[in-house]
Amino acid sequence: QYETHACTPLENLRKEQIIRVETRLLRWVVPAPSESKNKSKAVVLQANSLKRIPWLAHAFSTRKGGRSRVYGGNALNLGFTPQDSPKAVEDNREILRSLLAHRKKTESWALVTLRQIHSDLIHVISKPPGEPIAGDGLISNVPGLLLAVLAADCLPLILADPKRRVIGVVHAGWRGTLQRIAEKAVGEMRKHFGSQPGDLKAAIGPGIRGCCYQVGPELRDTFRAQFPYADELFRSIQRSDEIGEKYPLLFLSARPPGHSQLPETIHLDLPQANRRQLLAAGVAAAKICDLGQCTCCRRDLFFSHRGDRGVTGRMMAVVGLRE
């Protein structure tokens, strides 16, 4: 019902290698014998560095083990998408809350979400808001609140201050990353709660990665205008052309040396971009855990807006302080 994940990058491995590695790194906690055998077995991931904090609850959800039927059956869709029923989403959110309360059955969580707008807006939460709030980050030091962001390729980040018991969660797409939302979240935790960046622990959750995140040259130029290290965040890949290589006479052109070359594709490493921001904000490299999972590569395990051509569910990154 429940998985933990070590901070080992898996994005460069073949799928069969990933399965073998995950078998070694993931620990399953099976339902108690008294629980119903028909109970949905939701799969969530945790960063070991955060799991060691006894008062902290956190999880990165996957697509497995829910009540939604529109995304392949038994999907843990946690977003109110046009295709899914609100009842199924509410049931899925209750499944997630119950997973995080597994140590203390009487524990309840007030789920705090956002109307996400791909911004750098970060809200300080002291109680559940009475109406939806717009933004892409939440921070708090109040027990019983479960701070959450939704994602289906964009990058979820979880922050925790073990000394002052402060938590944060961030939704970082390319727009939020360009606006330095990860860096600003560290600054907001320091401003409002006195958190020292060197004390913070951070976890980078599942998201689309450089292997799959093709972007245009204009985005690379925009990043270059903002970050001196921007070129380290992008890589160019020459498109392969098996037909052209097999039948070269079909593609003769007047361009020297006689054949047109396929253009390169540009790929953005979104996790690395946010890792660099955390480092710039003062978070120690050893305290940044990257789960290393690409949502587009692993569509069997995650929702992917790009991989599923825009018709997909939403995963959730959640963090809370236990009562």
Contacts in CASP RR format, 6 or more apart in sequence:
PFRMAT RR
TARGET T0000
AUTHOR 0000-0000-0000
METHOD contacts of the structure
MODEL  1
QYETHACTPLENLRKEQIIRVETRLLRWVVPAPSESKNKSKAVVLQANSL
KRIPWLAHAFSTRKGGRSRVYGGNALNLGFTPQDSPKAVEDNREILRSLL
AHRKKTESWALVTLRQIHSDLIHVISKPPGEPIAGDGLISNVPGLLLAVL
AADCLPLILADPKRRVIGVVHAGWRGTLQRIAEKAVGEMRKHFGSQPGDL
KAAIGPGIRGCCYQVGPELRDTFRAQFPYADELFRSIQRSDEIGEKYPLL
FLSARPPGHSQLPETIHLDLPQANRRQLLAAGVAAAKICDLGQCTCCRRD
LFFSHRGDRGVTGRMMAVVGLRE
1 28 0 8 1.000
1 29 0 8 1.000
1 30 0 8 1.000
1 31 0 8 1.000
1 39 0 8 1.000
1 41 0 8 1.000
1 42 0 8 1.000
1 43 0 8 1.000
1 99 0 8 1.000
2 28 0 8 1.000
2 29 0 8 1.000
2 42 0 8 1.000
2 43 0 8 1.000
2 44 0 8 1.000
2 99 0 8 1.000
2 102 0 8 1.000
3 26 0 8 1.000
3 27 0 8 1.000
3 28 0 8 1.000
3 43 0 8 1.000
3 44 0 8 1.000
3 45 0 8 1.000
3 46 0 8 1.000
4 26 0 8 1.000
4 27 0 8 1.000
4 45 0 8 1.000
4 46 0 8 1.000
4 48 0 8 1.000
4 51 0 8 1.000
5 22 0 8 1.000
5 25 0 8 1.000
5 26 0 8 1.000
5 45 0 8 1.000
5 46 0 8 1.000
5 47 0 8 1.000
5 48 0 8 1.000
5 291 0 8 1.000
6 25 0 8 1.000
6 48 0 8 1.000
7 47 0 8 1.000
7 48 0 8 1.000
7 49 0 8 1.000
7 289 0 8 1.000
7 290 0 8 1.000
7 291 0 8 1.000
8 21 0 8 1.000
8 25 0 8 1.000
8 292 0 8 1.000
9 290 0 8 1.000
9 292 0 8 1.000
10 18 0 8 1.000
10 21 0 8 1.000
10 22 0 8 1.000
10 292 0 8 1.000
10 293 0 8 1.000
11 209 0 8 1.000
11 210 0 8 1.000
11 211 0 8 1.000
11 292 0 8 1.000
11 293 0 8 1.000
11 294 0 8 1.000
11 297 0 8 1.000
12 211 0 8 1.000
13 21 0 8 1.000
15 297 0 8 1.000
15 298 0 8 1.000
18 298 0 8 1.000
29 102 0 8 1.000
31 39 0 8 1.000
31 41 0 8 1.000
40 65 0 8 1.000
40 66 0 8 1.000
40 67 0 8 1.000
40 74 0 8 1.000
40 76 0 8 1.000
40 95 0 8 1.000
41 64 0 8 1.000
41 65 0 8 1.000
42 61 0 8 1.000
42 62 0 8 1.000
42 64 0 8 1.000
42 65 0 8 1.000
42 66 0 8 1.000
42 76 0 8 1.000
42 95 0 8 1.000
42 96 0 8 1.000
42 99 0 8 1.000
43 61 0 8 1.000
43 62 0 8 1.000
43 64 0 8 1.000
43 65 0 8 1.000
43 76 0 8 1.000
43 301 0 8 1.000
44 59 0 8 1.000
44 60 0 8 1.000
44 61 0 8 1.000
44 62 0 8 1.000
44 96 0 8 1.000
44 99 0 8 1.000
45 59 0 8 1.000
45 60 0 8 1.000
45 61 0 8 1.000
45 62 0 8 1.000
45 205 0 8 1.000
45 206 0 8 1.000
45 291 0 8 1.000
45 293 0 8 1.000
46 58 0 8 1.000
46 59 0 8 1.000
46 60 0 8 1.000
47 58 0 8 1.000
47 158 0 8 1.000
47 203 0 8 1.000
47 205 0 8 1.000
47 289 0 8 1.000
47 291 0 8 1.000
48 289 0 8 1.000
49 201 0 8 1.000
49 203 0 8 1.000
49 287 0 8 1.000
49 289 0 8 1.000
50 56 0 8 1.000
50 58 0 8 1.000
50 158 0 8 1.000
50 160 0 8 1.000
50 201 0 8 1.000
50 203 0 8 1.000
50 289 0 8 1.000
50 319 0 8 1.000
51 58 0 8 1.000
53 160 0 8 1.000
53 162 0 8 1.000
53 201 0 8 1.000
54 322 0 8 1.000
55 143 0 8 1.000
55 165 0 8 1.000
55 321 0 8 1.000
55 322 0 8 1.000
56 160 0 8 1.000
56 167 0 8 1.000
56 319 0 8 1.000
56 320 0 8 1.000
56 321 0 8 1.000
56 322 0 8 1.000
57 100 0 8 1.000
57 109 0 8 1.000
57 146 0 8 1.000
57 318 0 8 1.000
57 319 0 8 1.000
57 320 0 8 1.000
57 321 0 8 1.000
57 322 0 8 1.000
58 100 0 8 1.000
58 158 0 8 1.000
58 160 0 8 1.000
58 203 0 8 1.000
58 317 0 8 1.000
58 318 0 8 1.000
58 319 0 8 1.000
58 320 0 8 1.000
59 96 0 8 1.000
59 99 0 8 1.000
59 100 0 8 1.000
59 316 0 8 1.000
59 317 0 8 1.000
59 318 0 8 1.000
60 156 0 8 1.000
60 158 0 8 1.000
60 203 0 8 1.000
60 205 0 8 1.000
60 206 0 8 1.000
60 291 0 8 1.000
60 315 0 8 1.000
60 316 0 8 1.000
60 317 0 8 1.000
61 76 0 8 1.000
61 78 0 8 1.000
61 96 0 8 1.000
61 315 0 8 1.000
61 316 0 8 1.000
61 317 0 8 1.000
61 318 0 8 1.000
62 76 0 8 1.000
62 206 0 8 1.000
62 301 0 8 1.000
62 302 0 8 1.000
62 315 0 8 1.000
63 71 0 8 1.000
63 75 0 8 1.000
63 76 0 8 1.000
63 77 0 8 1.000
63 301 0 8 1.000
63 302 0 8 1.000
63 303 0 8 1.000
63 313 0 8 1.000
63 315 0 8 1.000
64 74 0 8 1.000
64 75 0 8 1.000
64 76 0 8 1.000
64 301 0 8 1.000
65 74 0 8 1.000
65 75 0 8 1.000
65 76 0 8 1.000
65 95 0 8 1.000
66 74 0 8 1.000
66 75 0 8 1.000
66 76 0 8 1.000
66 77 0 8 1.000
66 91 0 8 1.000
66 92 0 8 1.000
66 95 0 8 1.000
67 74 0 8 1.000
67 88 0 8 1.000
67 91 0 8 1.000
67 92 0 8 1.000
67 95 0 8 1.000
68 74 0 8 1.000
68 75 0 8 1.000
68 76 0 8 1.000
68 77 0 8 1.000
68 84 0 8 1.000
68 85 0 8 1.000
68 88 0 8 1.000
68 89 0 8 1.000
68 92 0 8 1.000
68 313 0 8 1.000
69 75 0 8 1.000
69 88 0 8 1.000
70 77 0 8 1.000
70 83 0 8 1.000
70 84 0 8 1.000
71 77 0 8 1.000
71 83 0 8 1.000
71 84 0 8 1.000
71 303 0 8 1.000
71 308 0 8 1.000
71 312 0 8 1.000
71 313 0 8 1.000
75 303 0 8 1.000
75 313 0 8 1.000
76 92 0 8 1.000
76 95 0 8 1.000
76 96 0 8 1.000
76 315 0 8 1.000
77 84 0 8 1.000
77 88 0 8 1.000
77 89 0 8 1.000
77 92 0 8 1.000
77 303 0 8 1.000
77 313 0 8 1.000
77 314 0 8 1.000
78 89 0 8 1.000
78 92 0 8 1.000
78 93 0 8 1.000
78 96 0 8 1.000
78 150 0 8 1.000
78 313 0 8 1.000
78 314 0 8 1.000
78 315 0 8 1.000
78 316 0 8 1.000
79 89 0 8 1.000
79 150 0 8 1.000
79 313 0 8 1.000
79 314 0 8 1.000
79 316 0 8 1.000
80 86 0 8 1.000
80 89 0 8 1.000
81 89 0 8 1.000
81 312 0 8 1.000
81 313 0 8 1.000
81 314 0 8 1.000
83 311 0 8 1.000
83 313 0 8 1.000
84 313 0 8 1.000
93 111 0 8 1.000
93 316 0 8 1.000
96 316 0 8 1.000
96 318 0 8 1.000
97 108 0 8 1.000
97 109 0 8 1.000
97 111 0 8 1.000
97 146 0 8 1.000
100 107 0 8 1.000
100 109 0 8 1.000
100 146 0 8 1.000
100 318 0 8 1.000
100 320 0 8 1.000
101 107 0 8 1.000
101 108 0 8 1.000
101 109 0 8 1.000
103 322 0 8 1.000
104 322 0 8 1.000
104 323 0 8 1.000
107 322 0 8 1.000
107 323 0 8 1.000
108 144 0 8 1.000
109 144 0 8 1.000
109 145 0 8 1.000
109 146 0 8 1.000
109 320 0 8 1.000
110 128 0 8 1.000
110 144 0 8 1.000
110 145 0 8 1.000
110 146 0 8 1.000
111 146 0 8 1.000
111 148 0 8 1.000
111 318 0 8 1.000
112 125 0 8 1.000
112 128 0 8 1.000
112 129 0 8 1.000
112 138 0 8 1.000
112 140 0 8 1.000
112 145 0 8 1.000
112 146 0 8 1.000
112 147 0 8 1.000
112 148 0 8 1.000
113 132 0 8 1.000
113 148 0 8 1.000
113 149 0 8 1.000
113 150 0 8 1.000
114 123 0 8 1.000
114 132 0 8 1.000
114 133 0 8 1.000
114 134 0 8 1.000
114 135 0 8 1.000
114 136 0 8 1.000
114 137 0 8 1.000
114 138 0 8 1.000
114 149 0 8 1.000
114 171 0 8 1.000
115 132 0 8 1.000
115 133 0 8 1.000
115 134 0 8 1.000
115 135 0 8 1.000
116 134 0 8 1.000
116 135 0 8 1.000
116 136 0 8 1.000
116 149 0 8 1.000
116 150 0 8 1.000
116 171 0 8 1.000
117 134 0 8 1.000
117 135 0 8 1.000
117 136 0 8 1.000
118 136 0 8 1.000
118 154 0 8 1.000
118 173 0 8 1.000
118 175 0 8 1.000
118 176 0 8 1.000
119 134 0 8 1.000
119 135 0 8 1.000
119 136 0 8 1.000
119 175 0 8 1.000
119 176 0 8 1.000
119 179 0 8 1.000
119 181 0 8 1.000
120 136 0 8 1.000
120 176 0 8 1.000
120 179 0 8 1.000
120 180 0 8 1.000
120 181 0 8 1.000
120 184 0 8 1.000
121 134 0 8 1.000
121 135 0 8 1.000
121 136 0 8 1.000
121 137 0 8 1.000
122 135 0 8 1.000
122 136 0 8 1.000
122 137 0 8 1.000
122 138 0 8 1.000
122 139 0 8 1.000
122 170 0 8 1.000
122 181 0 8 1.000
122 184 0 8 1.000
122 185 0 8 1.000
122 188 0 8 1.000
123 133 0 8 1.000
123 135 0 8 1.000
123 137 0 8 1.000
123 138 0 8 1.000
123 139 0 8 1.000
124 139 0 8 1.000
124 140 0 8 1.000
124 188 0 8 1.000
124 192 0 8 1.000
125 138 0 8 1.000
125 139 0 8 1.000
125 140 0 8 1.000
125 142 0 8 1.000
125 145 0 8 1.000
125 147 0 8 1.000
126 140 0 8 1.000
126 142 0 8 1.000
127 142 0 8 1.000
127 145 0 8 1.000
128 145 0 8 1.000
136 149 0 8 1.000
136 170 0 8 1.000
136 171 0 8 1.000
136 172 0 8 1.000
136 176 0 8 1.000
136 181 0 8 1.000
137 149 0 8 1.000
137 168 0 8 1.000
137 169 0 8 1.000
137 170 0 8 1.000
137 171 0 8 1.000
137 181 0 8 1.000
137 185 0 8 1.000
138 147 0 8 1.000
138 148 0 8 1.000
138 149 0 8 1.000
138 168 0 8 1.000
138 169 0 8 1.000
139 147 0 8 1.000
139 159 0 8 1.000
139 166 0 8 1.000
139 167 0 8 1.000
139 168 0 8 1.000
139 185 0 8 1.000
139 188 0 8 1.000
139 189 0 8 1.000
139 192 0 8 1.000
139 193 0 8 1.000
140 147 0 8 1.000
140 166 0 8 1.000
140 167 0 8 1.000
140 168 0 8 1.000
140 320 0 8 1.000
140 321 0 8 1.000
141 164 0 8 1.000
141 165 0 8 1.000
141 166 0 8 1.000
141 167 0 8 1.000
141 193 0 8 1.000
141 321 0 8 1.000
142 321 0 8 1.000
143 320 0 8 1.000
143 321 0 8 1.000
143 322 0 8 1.000
143 323 0 8 1.000
144 320 0 8 1.000
144 321 0 8 1.000
144 322 0 8 1.000
144 323 0 8 1.000
145 320 0 8 1.000
145 321 0 8 1.000
146 318 0 8 1.000
146 319 0 8 1.000
146 320 0 8 1.000
147 167 0 8 1.000
147 168 0 8 1.000
147 169 0 8 1.000
147 318 0 8 1.000
147 319 0 8 1.000
147 320 0 8 1.000
148 169 0 8 1.000
148 316 0 8 1.000
148 317 0 8 1.000
148 318 0 8 1.000
149 156 0 8 1.000
149 169 0 8 1.000
149 170 0 8 1.000
149 171 0 8 1.000
149 316 0 8 1.000
149 317 0 8 1.000
150 171 0 8 1.000
150 314 0 8 1.000
150 315 0 8 1.000
150 316 0 8 1.000
151 171 0 8 1.000
151 206 0 8 1.000
151 207 0 8 1.000
151 295 0 8 1.000
151 314 0 8 1.000
151 315 0 8 1.000
151 316 0 8 1.000
151 317 0 8 1.000
152 295 0 8 1.000
152 302 0 8 1.000
152 303 0 8 1.000
152 304 0 8 1.000
152 305 0 8 1.000
152 308 0 8 1.000
152 312 0 8 1.000
152 313 0 8 1.000
152 314 0 8 1.000
152 315 0 8 1.000
153 207 0 8 1.000
153 208 0 8 1.000
153 213 0 8 1.000
153 295 0 8 1.000
153 296 0 8 1.000
153 304 0 8 1.000
153 305 0 8 1.000
153 306 0 8 1.000
153 307 0 8 1.000
154 171 0 8 1.000
154 172 0 8 1.000
154 173 0 8 1.000
154 207 0 8 1.000
154 208 0 8 1.000
154 270 0 8 1.000
155 171 0 8 1.000
155 172 0 8 1.000
155 173 0 8 1.000
155 177 0 8 1.000
155 204 0 8 1.000
155 205 0 8 1.000
155 207 0 8 1.000
155 208 0 8 1.000
155 270 0 8 1.000
155 271 0 8 1.000
155 274 0 8 1.000
156 169 0 8 1.000
156 170 0 8 1.000
156 171 0 8 1.000
156 172 0 8 1.000
156 204 0 8 1.000
156 205 0 8 1.000
156 206 0 8 1.000
156 207 0 8 1.000
156 315 0 8 1.000
156 316 0 8 1.000
156 317 0 8 1.000
157 169 0 8 1.000
157 170 0 8 1.000
157 172 0 8 1.000
157 182 0 8 1.000
157 185 0 8 1.000
157 202 0 8 1.000
157 203 0 8 1.000
157 204 0 8 1.000
157 205 0 8 1.000
157 274 0 8 1.000
157 278 0 8 1.000
157 317 0 8 1.000
158 167 0 8 1.000
158 168 0 8 1.000
158 169 0 8 1.000
158 170 0 8 1.000
158 202 0 8 1.000
158 203 0 8 1.000
158 205 0 8 1.000
158 317 0 8 1.000
158 319 0 8 1.000
159 167 0 8 1.000
159 168 0 8 1.000
159 169 0 8 1.000
159 170 0 8 1.000
159 185 0 8 1.000
159 186 0 8 1.000
159 189 0 8 1.000
159 200 0 8 1.000
159 201 0 8 1.000
159 202 0 8 1.000
159 319 0 8 1.000
160 166 0 8 1.000
160 167 0 8 1.000
160 168 0 8 1.000
160 200 0 8 1.000
160 201 0 8 1.000
160 202 0 8 1.000
160 319 0 8 1.000
161 167 0 8 1.000
161 189 0 8 1.000
161 193 0 8 1.000
161 195 0 8 1.000
161 196 0 8 1.000
161 199 0 8 1.000
161 200 0 8 1.000
161 201 0 8 1.000
162 199 0 8 1.000
162 201 0 8 1.000
163 195 0 8 1.000
163 196 0 8 1.000
163 199 0 8 1.000
164 193 0 8 1.000
164 194 0 8 1.000
164 195 0 8 1.000
164 199 0 8 1.000
165 321 0 8 1.000
166 189 0 8 1.000
166 193 0 8 1.000
166 194 0 8 1.000
166 195 0 8 1.000
167 319 0 8 1.000
167 320 0 8 1.000
167 321 0 8 1.000
168 185 0 8 1.000
168 189 0 8 1.000
168 319 0 8 1.000
169 317 0 8 1.000
169 318 0 8 1.000
169 319 0 8 1.000
170 181 0 8 1.000
170 182 0 8 1.000
170 185 0 8 1.000
171 181 0 8 1.000
171 317 0 8 1.000
172 181 0 8 1.000
172 182 0 8 1.000
172 270 0 8 1.000
172 274 0 8 1.000
173 270 0 8 1.000
174 215 0 8 1.000
174 219 0 8 1.000
174 268 0 8 1.000
174 270 0 8 1.000
177 270 0 8 1.000
177 273 0 8 1.000
177 274 0 8 1.000
177 277 0 8 1.000
178 222 0 8 1.000
178 223 0 8 1.000
178 226 0 8 1.000
180 277 0 8 1.000
182 274 0 8 1.000
182 277 0 8 1.000
182 278 0 8 1.000
182 281 0 8 1.000
183 277 0 8 1.000
183 278 0 8 1.000
183 280 0 8 1.000
183 281 0 8 1.000
186 195 0 8 1.000
186 197 0 8 1.000
186 200 0 8 1.000
186 278 0 8 1.000
186 281 0 8 1.000
186 282 0 8 1.000
186 283 0 8 1.000
187 197 0 8 1.000
187 281 0 8 1.000
189 195 0 8 1.000
189 200 0 8 1.000
190 196 0 8 1.000
190 197 0 8 1.000
197 281 0 8 1.000
197 282 0 8 1.000
197 283 0 8 1.000
198 282 0 8 1.000
198 283 0 8 1.000
198 284 0 8 1.000
198 287 0 8 1.000
200 283 0 8 1.000
200 287 0 8 1.000
201 287 0 8 1.000
201 288 0 8 1.000
201 289 0 8 1.000
202 278 0 8 1.000
202 283 0 8 1.000
202 287 0 8 1.000
202 288 0 8 1.000
202 289 0 8 1.000
203 288 0 8 1.000
203 289 0 8 1.000
203 290 0 8 1.000
203 291 0 8 1.000
204 271 0 8 1.000
204 274 0 8 1.000
204 275 0 8 1.000
204 288 0 8 1.000
204 289 0 8 1.000
204 290 0 8 1.000
204 291 0 8 1.000
204 292 0 8 1.000
205 290 0 8 1.000
205 291 0 8 1.000
205 292 0 8 1.000
205 293 0 8 1.000
205 317 0 8 1.000
206 291 0 8 1.000
206 292 0 8 1.000
206 293 0 8 1.000
206 294 0 8 1.000
206 295 0 8 1.000
206 298 0 8 1.000
206 302 0 8 1.000
206 315 0 8 1.000
207 270 0 8 1.000
207 271 0 8 1.000
207 293 0 8 1.000
207 294 0 8 1.000
207 295 0 8 1.000
207 296 0 8 1.000
207 302 0 8 1.000
208 270 0 8 1.000
208 294 0 8 1.000
208 295 0 8 1.000
208 296 0 8 1.000
208 304 0 8 1.000
208 306 0 8 1.000
209 269 0 8 1.000
209 270 0 8 1.000
209 271 0 8 1.000
209 292 0 8 1.000
209 294 0 8 1.000
209 296 0 8 1.000
209 297 0 8 1.000
210 235 0 8 1.000
210 267 0 8 1.000
210 268 0 8 1.000
210 269 0 8 1.000
210 270 0 8 1.000
210 294 0 8 1.000
211 267 0 8 1.000
211 294 0 8 1.000
211 296 0 8 1.000
211 297 0 8 1.000
212 267 0 8 1.000
212 294 0 8 1.000
212 296 0 8 1.000
212 297 0 8 1.000
212 306 0 8 1.000
212 307 0 8 1.000
213 267 0 8 1.000
213 268 0 8 1.000
213 269 0 8 1.000
213 270 0 8 1.000
213 296 0 8 1.000
213 306 0 8 1.000
214 265 0 8 1.000
214 266 0 8 1.000
214 267 0 8 1.000
215 234 0 8 1.000
215 266 0 8 1.000
215 267 0 8 1.000
215 268 0 8 1.000
216 266 0 8 1.000
217 266 0 8 1.000
219 266 0 8 1.000
219 268 0 8 1.000
220 230 0 8 1.000
220 234 0 8 1.000
220 266 0 8 1.000
220 268 0 8 1.000
223 230 0 8 1.000
223 233 0 8 1.000
223 234 0 8 1.000
223 268 0 8 1.000
223 273 0 8 1.000
224 230 0 8 1.000
224 231 0 8 1.000
227 233 0 8 1.000
227 273 0 8 1.000
227 276 0 8 1.000
229 276 0 8 1.000
232 272 0 8 1.000
232 276 0 8 1.000
233 268 0 8 1.000
233 269 0 8 1.000
233 272 0 8 1.000
233 273 0 8 1.000
233 276 0 8 1.000
234 266 0 8 1.000
234 267 0 8 1.000
234 268 0 8 1.000
234 269 0 8 1.000
235 266 0 8 1.000
235 267 0 8 1.000
235 269 0 8 1.000
236 264 0 8 1.000
236 265 0 8 1.000
236 266 0 8 1.000
236 267 0 8 1.000
237 264 0 8 1.000
237 265 0 8 1.000
237 267 0 8 1.000
238 261 0 8 1.000
238 262 0 8 1.000
238 264 0 8 1.000
239 262 0 8 1.000
239 263 0 8 1.000
239 264 0 8 1.000
239 265 0 8 1.000
240 262 0 8 1.000
241 262 0 8 1.000
243 250 0 8 1.000
244 250 0 8 1.000
244 251 0 8 1.000
248 259 0 8 1.000
251 259 0 8 1.000
251 260 0 8 1.000
252 258 0 8 1.000
252 259 0 8 1.000
253 259 0 8 1.000
253 260 0 8 1.000
271 290 0 8 1.000
271 292 0 8 1.000
275 288 0 8 1.000
275 290 0 8 1.000
278 288 0 8 1.000
279 285 0 8 1.000
279 288 0 8 1.000
293 301 0 8 1.000
293 302 0 8 1.000
295 302 0 8 1.000
295 303 0 8 1.000
295 304 0 8 1.000
295 315 0 8 1.000
296 304 0 8 1.000
296 306 0 8 1.000
296 307 0 8 1.000
299 307 0 8 1.000
299 308 0 8 1.000
302 315 0 8 1.000
303 312 0 8 1.000
303 313 0 8 1.000
303 314 0 8 1.000
303 315 0 8 1.000
304 312 0 8 1.000
305 312 0 8 1.000
END
